[in-house]
Each structure stands twice: as structure tokens, then as C-alpha cells.
Amino acid sequence: MGPRILVFLAVALSQVCTIPAMTDGADFTALKALKDIWKNVPPTWVGSDPCGSRWEGILCANSRVTSITLASMGLKGSLSGDIQSLSELQILDLSYNKGLSGPLPSAIGDLKNLTNLILVGCSFCGPIPGSIGSLPLLASLSLNSNGFTGSIPPSIGNLTSLYLLDLADNRLTGTIPVSTATTPGLDLLVHTKHFHLGLNQLSGTIPPKLFSSEMKLIHVLFESNKLTGSIPSTLGLVKTLEVVRLDNNSFRGSVPSSINSLTSVSTMFLSNNDLTGPLPNLTGMPVLTYLDMSNNSFDDTEFPPWLSTLQSLTTLYGYIMVLCFPSQSKLSHTHP
């Protein structure tokens, strides 16, 4: 073998040995910081090139980390502020890792490309940082089933791309924020489909301003809080609603007649409140399937004749039945 061939082979081998990593250096540093504070990371998290060696749960584009999806991995530890270096991150899903705890760092607001923040069923605690309202592309905010405390940040109202807002099953307190002349609020989320705020300790009234005819909501789930006052008539403006849960609160007064205009509602829970007055006429709700108004203090009445017009109704709780329902096979009922 001639000397020229040997030189060529030496150069080729040196090039193979010095192939540059496919992962951006700052992104690797951020992932390594997470690896160092987490226990039970996937066994593929070895080496210095997460993109090139395909670390489990990591997706990349053009050498930048765009997705971290590590649901149900048994991870333990916290989420450090180092995550702010992952500036191209679009999806962060750490759901169902009960060993992940501690506060959500305010640096989460620096991830301007984030579209999905999914931390369901972890043990994060402390307040939800107001910086979360600085994520212009965020479509899914799922922080349910954690231990978050404090109030709902009004800055969430800045998330104009939001499809799902799920803060249920935490320990959130305070009132439901709506916009003022100087601060945003949830009433600005006119394109959001889901308001899931149940199983918290929210108090005060539901501000009438929260709802408007511009909204595209299909779920309003506010059950099992400490909400008081009356059910706002503006709820009837949201024609897209399909499920309404206001049960297990302390609402008073009569059910507003505007509820009857929610023609797309199939499920409605108003049970376990202090509602009074006449039974609401619901003839305008043709697809209503499940209705629970039990454990309130409505006026005594006989079986409402209009009830038989609800041809989709299969389950009814909360009326004192004194007449037979014409289509007896369709309706189950209980006493309050």
C-alpha cells in the first residue's frame, strides 16, 4: 500500500472520528442539567448527542430539541430553570410522573415556541407562575392533578392561541380572573374550547363578564369549588357549550332563563348548591341527555309537562315525580 493511500485513509478515519454532534450545544447542556437532577431517566440517555443518538422521548429538528415527551416514566426530581435554554421546544409532556415535584419555574415563560405544556398527574406545587402568560403559541395548558396553590394568573388571558385550559384537581384559591383596563383575564380567551377549573378551592362569584357570545367554549367545568352568588345569565350567550358542570358549589338564587338557549348542551350538572325558585324550563335544549339538579331548594312542583318534550333525555336527577313519564323506558329518576 503506497504512502498516498495511507495518508488518505488516515484523513478519512480522522474525519469519521470527528463527526460533529447533531445536537445544539446549549440544548445538550439544558438536557444534561435535567438528567443530573432527575432519577429514573431512560437508559438511552447516554452520550453527548441526544438528537444524533436518539435519546428516548427527545425529538429534534435542525439540531434543536423540539419535543420532550416522557409521560409515565417514573421520573423523580424537579423542573429547573435550565429549561429556558431549549428555545425551540414546542412540546413538554411529563405527565403521570408522581415523583416530579417542586415549583414550576418562571423560566417556563421563556419558551416562546411552546405549543403544549402537559404536566398532568405529577406533584408540582406552589403558585402557577404569571410568566406562563408569555407563551404566544400555547394551545394546550394541562396542569391538572397536581398540588398547585395560589390564584389563577390573570396573564393566562393573554394566551390567545389556547384550545385547552385544564387547571382541575389542584388547590387553587381566589376568584376567577376577568380583564380590567390594566390586566387581562379569562374572558379574553374567546377561541378556547375547554375551561376545566373543577376540584379546586376557588371562591367568589362567576363574573358575568367571563362569558360572551364570541366564545367557542364547549366545556365549562367548575364543579367542586367554593363558588357563590348566582349563575350568571351570560352563560346562555355561549351557544357552543356541550357540557356544563357547576355542581358542588354554593350558588344561590334561581337558574337564569337564558340557560334554555344552550341548544347544544348534552350534559348539565347543577346539583348540590343552594338554588331556589321555579324549575328552569329547558325546552330549548333538544340534545340534553343527562341532567342533575338534585340537592337544591327549588319550589315544590309537579312533573313539568314540558319535560316530556326532551326526547334525548335518558337520565334525570332532582325532580319529585308525581306523574308517569310518557316514555317510561327512557328516563331514570331519583328524589332530591
Rosetta blueprint (number, residue, H / E / L):
1 M L
2 G L
3 P H
4 R H
5 I H
6 L H
7 V H
8 F H
9 L H
10 A H
11 V H
12 A H
13 L H
14 S H
15 Q H
16 V H
17 C H
18 T L
19 I L
20 P L
21 A L
22 M L
23 T L
24 D L
25 G H
26 A H
27 D H
28 F H
29 T H
30 A H
31 L H
32 K H
33 A H
34 L H
35 K H
36 D H
37 I H
38 W L
39 K E
40 N L
41 V L
42 P L
43 P L
44 T L
45 W L
46 V L
47 G L
48 S L
49 D L
50 P L
51 C L
52 G L
53 S L
54 R L
55 W L
56 E L
57 G L
58 I E
59 L E
60 C E
61 A E
62 N L
63 S L
64 R E
65 V E
66 T E
67 S E
68 I E
69 T E
70 L L
71 A L
72 S L
73 M L
74 G L
75 L L
76 K E
77 G E
78 S L
79 L L
80 S L
81 G H
82 D H
83 I H
84 Q H
85 S H
86 L L
87 S L
88 E L
89 L L
90 Q L
91 I E
92 L E
93 D E
94 L L
95 S L
96 Y L
97 N L
98 K L
99 G E
100 L E
101 S E
102 G E
103 P E
104 L L
105 P L
106 S H
107 A H
108 I H
109 G H
110 D H
111 L L
112 K L
113 N L
114 L L
115 T L
116 N E
117 L E
118 I E
119 L L
120 V L
121 G L
122 C L
123 S E
124 F E
125 C E
126 G E
127 P E
128 I L
129 P L
130 G H
131 S H
132 I H
133 G H
134 S H
135 L L
136 P L
137 L L
138 L L
139 A L
140 S E
141 L E
142 S E
143 L L
144 N L
145 S L
146 N L
147 G E
148 F E
149 T E
150 G E
151 S L
152 I L
153 P L
154 P H
155 S H
156 I H
157 G H
158 N H
159 L L
160 T L
161 S L
162 L L
163 Y L
164 L E
165 L E
166 D E
167 L L
168 A L
169 D L
170 N L
171 R E
172 L E
173 T L
174 G L
175 T L
176 I L
177 P L
178 V L
179 S L
180 T L
181 A L
182 T L
183 T L
184 P L
185 G L
186 L H
187 D H
188 L H
189 L L
190 V L
191 H L
192 T L
193 K L
194 H E
195 F E
196 H E
197 L L
198 G L
199 L L
200 N L
201 Q L
202 L L
203 S E
204 G E
205 T L
206 I L
207 P L
208 P H
209 K H
210 L H
211 F L
212 S L
213 S L
214 E L
215 M L
216 K L
217 L L
218 I L
219 H E
220 V E
221 L E
222 F L
223 E L
224 S L
225 N L
226 K E
227 L E
228 T L
229 G L
230 S L
231 I L
232 P L
233 S H
234 T H
235 L H
236 G H
237 L H
238 V L
239 K L
240 T L
241 L L
242 E L
243 V E
244 V E
245 R E
246 L L
247 D L
248 N L
249 N L
250 S L
251 F L
252 R E
253 G E
254 S L
255 V L
256 P L
257 S H
258 S H
259 I H
260 N H
261 S H
262 L L
263 T L
264 S L
265 V L
266 S L
267 T E
268 M E
269 F E
270 L L
271 S L
272 N L
273 N L
274 D E
275 L E
276 T L
277 G L
278 P L
279 L L
280 P L
281 N L
282 L L
283 T L
284 G L
285 M L
286 P L
287 V L
288 L L
289 T L
290 Y E
291 L E
292 D E
293 M L
294 S L
295 N L
296 N L
297 S L
298 F L
299 D L
300 D L
301 T L
302 E L
303 F L
304 P L
305 P H
306 W H
307 L H
308 S H
309 T H
310 L L
311 Q L
312 S L
313 L L
314 T L
315 T E
316 L E
317 Y E
318 G L
319 Y L
320 I L
321 M L
322 V L
323 L L
324 C L
325 F L
326 P L
327 S L
328 Q L
329 S L
330 K L
331 L L
332 S E
333 H L
334 T L
335 H L
336 P L
